[in-house]
């Protein structure tokens, strides 16, 4: 029940606290008559600052305590790939290892094809997954997983053989278009070439093989991976066509039961953006950090 005297007392405390705050701000800004506009905050914008965080960070819902279980394809070079010695490598693999190290967790990678990644995450098999999931309204609203803050900007293009007559997406409309089943890049390609017949493939390497053996005429994929692919001397017979469609951002996927992990990863990704870690990884594996710089166009 509301008591008038208690209400008056609370209002008095509230007003006293506000008066103290106003007096403190006035003193900092050079006197009671000073306005907020007189504060020179420019010095704070001259230095990039990271945010401190608990070490170790308490994470209560990991699949295995003390471990970070991550689902990856190992088939998305240069984000993730398997070396000749059978080891996982790539820009996202190294990023995941750093996240694990900074959280004080042992990293355990689980390899499977893309169609099994998101269902596996929904089935509580992984803490993290996705080398780079394109952000969409459907994924943002999914009850099956969380999306972190973006790790890079990207777009969708097609690849084809150098001697192919395909120059733009409109040239694909009466031909065969391949893509990785379940990837939004494949869906974007279908929209850009609505008359094309489509072929589902398990990965990008299989897409290149399908181009060479005549199974498909074009393959839909993200621009960064396509650029890395055609710059490889082993793929001198492959070229990119456009124009780029569905320019957007990509994120990492987090287990729907692990809101504390989402918070931790978002903070770390913010720090990596500020301290140059994300740019350094992209330059190491993609030879450019344009996709990191472009995040600013989306407000990140």
C-alpha positions in Angstrom: 0.0 0.0 0.0 1.3 3.5 -0.9 2.0 5.7 2.1 2.1 9.5 1.5 4.9 10.1 4.0 7.0 7.3 2.5 6.4 8.8 -1.0 7.5 12.2 0.2 10.6 10.8 1.8 11.6 9.0 -1.4 11.0 12.1 -3.5 13.3 14.0 -1.1 16.0 11.4 -1.5 15.6 11.4 -5.2 15.8 15.2 -5.5 18.9 15.3 -3.1 20.6 12.7 -5.2 19.9 14.6 -8.5 21.1 17.8 -6.9 24.4 16.1 -5.9 24.8 14.7 -9.5 24.1 18.1 -11.0 26.6 19.8 -8.6 29.3 17.2 -9.5 28.8 17.7 -13.2 28.9 21.5 -12.8 32.1 21.3 -10.9 33.7 19.0 -13.5 32.6 21.3 -16.3 34.0 24.4 -14.7 31.2 25.8 -12.5 27.5 25.8 -11.9 26.8 28.0 -14.9 28.7 25.8 -17.3 26.7 23.9 -19.9 27.3 20.4 -21.2 28.5 21.9 -24.5 31.5 23.4 -22.7 32.9 20.0 -22.0 35.8 19.2 -24.4 35.4 15.4 -25.0 37.6 15.3 -28.1 40.5 13.8 -26.2 38.6 10.7 -25.5 38.1 10.1 -29.3 41.9 10.1 -30.0 42.7 6.8 -28.5 41.2 3.4 -29.2 40.2 1.7 -26.0 39.4 -2.0 -25.3 37.1 -3.1 -22.5 38.4 -5.2 -19.6 36.7 -8.4 -18.8 36.8 -11.2 -16.1 39.7 -13.7 -16.4 38.5 -16.4 -16.4 35.0 -15.5 -17.4 32.4 -17.6 -15.6 30.3 -19.4 -18.2 27.6 -21.6 -16.7 26.1 -23.5 -19.6 29.0 -24.8 -21.7 28.4 -28.2 -23.4 31.5 -29.5 -21.5 32.8 -27.4 -18.6 36.1 -25.8 -19.3 35.9 -26.4 -23.0 34.6 -24.4 -26.0 33.0 -26.9 -28.5 32.9 -25.3 -31.9 31.2 -26.7 -35.1 33.0 -25.9 -38.3 33.1 -27.2 -41.9 36.8 -26.9 -42.6 35.6 -26.4 -46.1 35.4 -22.6 -46.4 38.9 -21.4 -47.2 40.5 -19.1 -46.3 38.1 -18.9 -43.3 38.5 -22.5 -42.4 40.3 -25.4 -44.2 42.2 -28.5 -43.6 46.0 -28.5 -44.2 47.9 -31.3 -45.9 48.8 -32.6 -42.5 45.1 -32.8 -41.5 45.1 -29.8 -39.2 42.4 -27.1 -39.2 43.6 -23.6 -40.2 42.1 -20.3 -41.4 41.1 -16.9 -40.3 38.0 -18.1 -38.3 39.9 -21.1 -36.9 42.5 -18.7 -35.5 39.8 -16.3 -34.3 38.0 -19.2 -32.5 41.3 -20.3 -30.8 41.9 -16.7 -29.6 38.4 -16.5 -28.2 38.9 -19.7 -26.4 42.3 -18.6 -25.0 41.0 -15.3 -23.9 38.1 -17.0 -22.1 40.4 -19.5 -20.5 38.8 -22.5 -22.3 40.2 -25.5 -24.2 39.0 -25.4 -27.8 37.4 -28.5 -29.3 36.6 -28.4 -33.0 33.9 -30.6 -34.5 34.0 -30.9 -38.3 30.8 -31.5 -40.4 29.3 -30.2 -43.6 27.3 -26.9 -43.5 23.8 -28.5 -43.7 24.5 -30.1 -40.3 26.0 -27.0 -38.6 22.8 -25.1 -37.5 20.8 -28.2 -36.7 23.7 -29.4 -34.6 23.8 -26.1 -32.8 20.0 -26.3 -32.2 20.5 -29.8 -30.8 22.9 -28.5 -28.2 26.0 -30.2 -29.7 28.1 -27.0 -29.9 28.7 -23.8 -28.0 29.8 -21.9 -31.1 29.5 -22.5 -34.8 29.6 -21.0 -38.3 32.8 -19.6 -39.9 30.6 -16.7 -41.0 26.8 -16.9 -41.0 25.2 -14.2 -43.2 22.8 -12.1 -41.0 19.2 -12.2 -42.1 15.8 -11.3 -40.5 15.0 -15.0 -40.2 18.3 -15.8 -38.5 18.0 -12.9 -36.2 14.6 -14.1 -35.0 15.6 -17.8 -34.9 14.7 -19.6 -31.6 17.5 -22.1 -32.3 20.6 -19.9 -31.9 22.0 -16.4 -31.3 24.0 -14.3 -33.7 27.0 -12.3 -32.4 27.9 -8.8 -33.4 29.2 -8.9 -37.0 32.8 -10.1 -37.7 32.9 -8.8 -41.3 30.9 -7.3 -44.2 30.5 -9.4 -47.3 28.4 -9.8 -50.5 27.3 -12.6 -52.9 28.8 -13.2 -56.3 29.1 -16.1 -58.8 32.0 -18.0 -60.1 32.3 -19.8 -63.4 34.9 -21.1 -65.8 37.0 -18.5 -67.6 35.8 -19.6 -71.0 32.1 -19.6 -70.0 29.8 -17.2 -71.8 28.4 -16.1 -68.4 29.1 -12.4 -67.7 26.3 -11.4 -65.3 23.6 -13.1 -63.2 21.1 -12.6 -66.0 23.2 -15.0 -68.1 22.6 -17.8 -65.6 18.9 -17.7 -65.7 18.6 -20.6 -68.3 21.6 -22.5 -67.0 22.6 -24.7 -64.0 23.5 -22.9 -60.7 25.2 -24.7 -57.9 25.5 -23.7 -54.2 26.0 -25.1 -50.8 22.7 -26.4 -49.4 21.5 -24.2 -46.6 23.8 -21.3 -47.3 22.1 -17.9 -47.7 24.6 -17.2 -50.5 22.9 -20.0 -52.5 19.5 -18.5 -51.9 20.8 -15.1 -53.0 22.1 -16.6 -56.2 18.7 -18.2 -56.9 17.0 -14.8 -56.6 19.6 -13.2 -58.9 19.1 -15.9 -61.5 15.4 -16.9 -61.1 15.2 -19.1 -64.2 18.2 -21.3 -63.4 18.0 -24.9 -62.5 19.8 -25.5 -59.2 22.2 -28.2 -57.9 22.8 -28.6 -54.1 26.4 -29.3 -53.2 28.1 -30.0 -49.8 30.9 -27.5 -50.0 32.8 -25.0 -52.1 35.5 -27.4 -53.2 32.8 -29.6 -54.6 31.4 -26.5 -56.3 34.7 -25.9 -58.2 34.8 -29.6 -59.2 31.2 -29.4 -60.4 32.2 -26.5 -62.6 35.1 -28.3 -64.1 33.2 -31.6 -64.8 30.3 -29.7 -66.4 27.7 -30.6 -63.7 27.0 -26.9 -63.2 27.6 -23.7 -65.2 27.9 -21.3 -62.2 28.4 -21.4 -58.4 27.0 -18.9 -55.9 29.2 -17.9 -53.0 30.5 -15.0 -50.9 32.8 -12.4 -52.4 35.7 -12.7 -50.0 35.9 -16.5 -50.4 35.5 -16.2 -54.2 38.3 -13.6 -54.4 40.6 -15.9 -52.4 39.7 -18.8 -54.6 40.4 -17.1 -57.9 43.7 -15.7 -56.6 45.0 -19.2 -56.0 47.2 -20.2 -59.0 45.6 -23.6 -58.9 42.3 -22.0 -59.9 43.5 -20.1 -62.9 40.6 -21.5 -64.9 38.0 -19.8 -62.6 36.7 -16.2 -62.6 34.2 -14.1 -60.7 31.0 -12.6 -62.2 28.5 -10.2 -60.7 27.3 -7.7 -59.9 27.6 -8.4 -56.2 24.2 -8.9 -54.5 22.9 -8.9 -50.9 25.7 -6.8 -49.4 25.5 -7.4 -45.7 27.3 -8.6 -42.6 28.3 -12.0 -41.2 28.3 -13.2 -37.6 29.2 -16.2 -35.5 26.4 -18.4 -34.1 26.0 -19.1 -30.4 24.1 -21.8 -28.6 20.6 -20.7 -27.7 21.1 -21.7 -24.0 24.3 -19.7 -23.6 23.4 -16.1 -23.3 26.4 -15.6 -21.0 28.7 -16.9 -23.8 27.0 -14.5 -26.3 27.8 -11.6 -24.0 31.4 -12.7 -23.6 32.0 -13.2 -27.3 30.4 -9.9 -28.2 32.7 -8.1 -25.8 35.8 -9.9 -27.2 34.8 -9.2 -30.8 34.4 -5.5 -29.9 37.9 -5.5 -28.5 39.3 -7.4 -31.5 37.8 -4.7 -33.8 39.4 -1.9 -31.7 42.8 -3.5 -31.2 43.2 -4.6 -34.8 43.0 -8.4 -34.3 40.2 -8.8 -36.8 42.0 -6.7 -39.5 45.2 -8.6 -38.9 43.5 -12.0 -39.4 41.8 -10.9 -42.6 45.1 -9.5 -44.0 46.9 -12.8 -43.1 44.4 -15.0 -44.8 42.4 -12.9 -47.2 45.2 -10.4 -48.1 42.9 -7.5 -47.4 40.9 -6.1 -44.5 38.4 -4.3 -46.7 35.6 -6.4 -45.2 36.5 -5.2 -41.7 36.7 -1.5 -42.8 33.3 -1.9 -44.5 31.7 -2.7 -41.1 31.7 1.0 -40.5 29.1 1.4 -43.3 26.8 -0.7 -41.2 27.4 1.2 -37.9 30.0 -1.2 -36.4 
